[in-house]
Structures are given as structure tokens and as C-alpha cells.
Amino acid sequence: MVKTGAAYMYVLKVTVKDSTSASTDIYRQPFGFRTVNKTNTQLLINNKPFYCHGVAKHEDYDLRGKGLDMVSVAKDFNILKWLGVNCFRTSHYPYAEEIMDQADQQGIVVIDESPAIGLLHANNYGNQTLTLHLQAMRELVSRDKNRPAVLAWSLANEPNSRFEMSGPYFQ
């Protein structure tokens, strides 16, 4: 992934055969490569300076809500291109894999956000919440760690970090 719209995806094909060498199952997994580095002043993707021209995107639509509709997804990505967007944050939950596939294919950088929204009160920073939060992060990272579009994972949306326990919670 070098720039928006110029992503190149490889396809890993795994074929399982039975003892007669007949194919019993075929699995195809698209994947891509990218490097991420930083200098004192720049973020580099594939050794090229990257400046995020981004938005906080949502999956829902006015007429159909959150149901997945690939025509609307294509329209959204066309609008993102038209606006010059090269990056979006998945506000405020993990997105459908089909949307993440589009980001991979179109070279749009994603900041993958956990469903941790509403950490607004001191009682939100307890062990029960932390256990669930860590599990959600493990699942999100496990699902998207091989996606070339994913640059980073966001731990939470606008947590109230003024509480004394918020520091240890996020460490």
C-alpha cells in the first residue's frame, strides 16, 4: 500500500486434498505488505511520508441502518476518494470485514477502534470492564493484524482520562 487507490493485494491459496489427490477444500486469503516507521517529524508508510487526511466513518446509512449493503459501501468509498480522504477511524466499533476488505483493496489507511465508548465515570475503570476491554482488543487485533490497511488500534473513544484510575487502566 503506497497511496490511496494504489494498493496491491496478493492471494494465498490453500488447497486441502484427500488421499486420492482430489481437492476437498480451497481457501483463499488476500493479504498485502506495508512498512510503518516514524522519524522525529514524520509518519512513514512504505518509507514515504504519510499525512492522514481522515474522517471518523460510520457503517450506518439513513435508509437501511447498519445492514451491510455493498452498493452503499462502494458509494461511501467513492465519496471518500472524492473528498481526498486517505484514512478513516472505525468509529466506534469493529467494522464488517467487507468494509475492511475495501480499505485494503483501495489503499485507505484505517485506525481500527475498539467498542470501548462511554468510559466516562470512575466506576467504568474497574476490573470487570478491563477484562472485557482486553478481550475485545485481543479479538480485534487477531482479526485485523494481517490487514495492510490497518495502521493502528484505538483503545477507546474519548475516555474520561482525568480519573486517577484511568492511567493504570490504559497501561
C-alpha positions as CSV (number, residue, x, y, z in Angstrom):
1,M,0.0,0.0,0.0
2,V,1.8,3.1,-1.2
3,K,-1.0,5.6,-1.7
4,T,-4.8,5.7,-1.7
5,G,-6.2,3.8,-4.6
6,A,-2.9,2.0,-5.4
7,A,-3.0,-1.0,-3.1
8,Y,-1.7,-4.3,-4.4
9,M,-3.1,-7.4,-2.8
10,Y,-1.7,-10.9,-3.0
11,V,-3.8,-14.0,-2.7
12,L,-2.6,-17.0,-0.6
13,K,-4.4,-20.1,-1.9
14,V,-4.5,-23.2,0.4
15,T,-5.8,-26.4,-1.1
16,V,-6.7,-29.4,1.0
17,K,-6.7,-32.8,-0.8
18,D,-7.8,-36.2,0.2
19,S,-5.7,-39.4,-0.2
20,T,-6.7,-39.6,-3.9
21,S,-5.3,-36.1,-4.5
22,A,-8.8,-34.7,-5.2
23,S,-9.3,-31.2,-3.9
24,T,-11.7,-31.3,-0.9
25,D,-11.4,-27.7,0.1
26,I,-9.9,-24.5,-1.2
27,Y,-9.3,-21.4,0.9
28,R,-8.2,-18.0,-0.5
29,Q,-6.8,-15.3,1.8
30,P,-6.0,-11.9,0.3
31,F,-3.0,-10.2,2.0
32,G,-0.7,-7.3,1.5
33,F,2.6,-5.8,2.8
34,R,3.4,-2.4,4.2
35,T,6.0,-1.0,6.5
36,V,5.3,1.7,9.1
37,N,8.1,3.8,10.6
38,K,8.4,7.2,12.1
39,T,11.1,9.9,12.2
40,N,11.1,12.8,14.7
41,T,8.7,14.7,12.4
42,Q,7.0,12.2,10.1
43,L,5.0,9.1,9.9
44,L,6.3,6.9,7.0
45,I,4.3,4.2,5.3
46,N,6.4,2.1,2.9
47,N,9.2,4.7,3.5
48,K,7.1,7.5,2.2
49,P,5.8,10.4,4.3
50,F,2.1,9.9,5.2
51,Y,-0.2,12.7,6.4
52,C,-3.6,11.4,7.4
53,H,-6.4,13.3,5.6
54,G,-9.1,11.4,7.5
55,V,-12.6,11.1,8.8
56,A,-14.4,9.3,11.6
57,K,-16.6,6.9,9.5
58,H,-19.7,5.1,10.5
59,E,-21.3,2.0,8.9
60,D,-24.9,3.0,9.1
61,Y,-27.0,4.6,6.4
62,D,-30.1,6.8,6.6
63,L,-32.5,4.4,4.8
64,R,-31.2,1.0,5.9
65,G,-29.3,1.4,9.2
66,K,-26.4,-0.9,9.8
67,G,-27.3,-3.7,7.4
68,L,-24.4,-4.5,5.1
69,D,-25.1,-3.3,1.5
70,M,-22.1,-3.4,-0.8
71,V,-23.6,-0.8,-3.2
72,S,-23.7,1.7,-0.3
73,V,-20.2,0.6,0.7
74,A,-18.9,1.3,-2.8
75,K,-20.7,4.7,-2.8
76,D,-19.0,5.5,0.5
77,F,-15.6,4.7,-0.8
78,N,-16.2,6.8,-3.9
79,I,-17.2,9.7,-1.7
80,L,-14.0,9.2,0.4
81,K,-11.9,9.3,-2.7
82,W,-13.8,12.4,-4.0
83,L,-13.1,14.2,-0.7
84,G,-9.4,13.2,-0.8
85,V,-9.6,11.0,2.3
86,N,-6.7,8.6,2.7
87,C,-7.5,7.5,6.3
88,F,-10.5,6.7,8.5
89,R,-11.2,5.7,12.0
90,T,-13.8,3.0,12.6
91,S,-16.0,4.9,15.0
92,H,-16.8,3.4,17.5
93,Y,-16.8,-0.4,16.9
94,P,-15.1,-3.0,14.8
95,Y,-16.3,-2.8,11.2
96,A,-17.7,-5.5,8.9
97,E,-14.9,-7.5,7.2
98,E,-16.2,-6.5,3.8
99,I,-15.6,-2.8,4.6
100,M,-12.1,-3.6,5.8
101,D,-11.5,-5.6,2.6
102,Q,-12.4,-2.4,0.6
103,A,-9.9,-0.4,2.6
104,D,-7.2,-3.0,1.9
105,Q,-8.0,-3.1,-1.8
106,Q,-8.2,0.7,-2.2
107,G,-5.2,1.6,-0.1
108,I,-7.1,3.6,2.5
109,V,-5.4,3.6,5.9
110,V,-7.6,2.5,8.9
111,I,-7.4,3.3,12.6
112,D,-9.3,0.3,14.0
113,E,-11.3,1.3,17.0
114,S,-12.4,-1.0,19.9
115,P,-16.0,-0.8,21.0
116,A,-14.9,1.0,24.2
117,I,-17.1,4.0,24.2
118,G,-18.6,5.6,27.3
119,L,-15.7,5.3,29.7
120,L,-17.0,8.5,31.4
121,H,-17.3,7.6,35.1
122,A,-14.9,6.4,37.7
123,N,-16.8,3.1,38.1
124,N,-16.1,2.3,34.4
125,Y,-12.5,1.7,35.2
126,G,-12.8,-1.5,37.2
127,N,-11.5,-5.0,36.7
128,Q,-14.7,-6.3,35.1
129,T,-14.6,-3.6,32.4
130,L,-10.9,-4.1,31.9
131,T,-11.3,-7.8,31.4
132,L,-14.0,-7.3,28.7
133,H,-12.0,-4.5,27.1
134,L,-8.8,-6.6,26.9
135,Q,-10.8,-9.5,25.3
136,A,-12.4,-7.1,22.8
137,M,-8.9,-5.7,21.9
138,R,-7.4,-9.3,21.6
139,E,-10.2,-10.2,19.2
140,L,-9.9,-7.0,17.1
141,V,-6.1,-7.3,16.8
142,S,-6.4,-11.0,16.0
143,R,-8.9,-10.4,13.3
144,D,-7.2,-7.5,11.6
145,K,-3.4,-7.9,12.3
146,N,-2.7,-9.0,8.7
147,R,-4.6,-6.2,7.0
148,P,-2.3,-3.8,5.2
149,A,-4.8,-1.0,5.7
150,V,-4.7,-1.1,9.5
151,L,-2.2,1.4,10.8
152,A,-3.1,1.4,14.5
153,W,-5.7,0.3,17.0
154,S,-7.6,2.8,19.1
155,L,-8.2,1.8,22.7
156,A,-11.3,3.9,23.3
157,N,-13.4,6.7,22.1
158,E,-13.0,9.9,24.2
159,P,-12.4,8.2,27.5
160,N,-12.6,10.5,30.6
161,S,-8.9,10.2,31.5
162,R,-8.9,12.7,34.4
163,F,-9.7,9.9,36.9
164,E,-6.7,8.7,38.8
165,M,-7.5,5.0,37.9
166,S,-7.6,5.8,34.1
167,G,-3.8,5.8,34.0
168,P,-3.3,2.3,35.3
169,Y,-6.3,1.1,33.4
170,F,-4.8,2.1,30.0
171,Q,-1.3,0.9,30.9
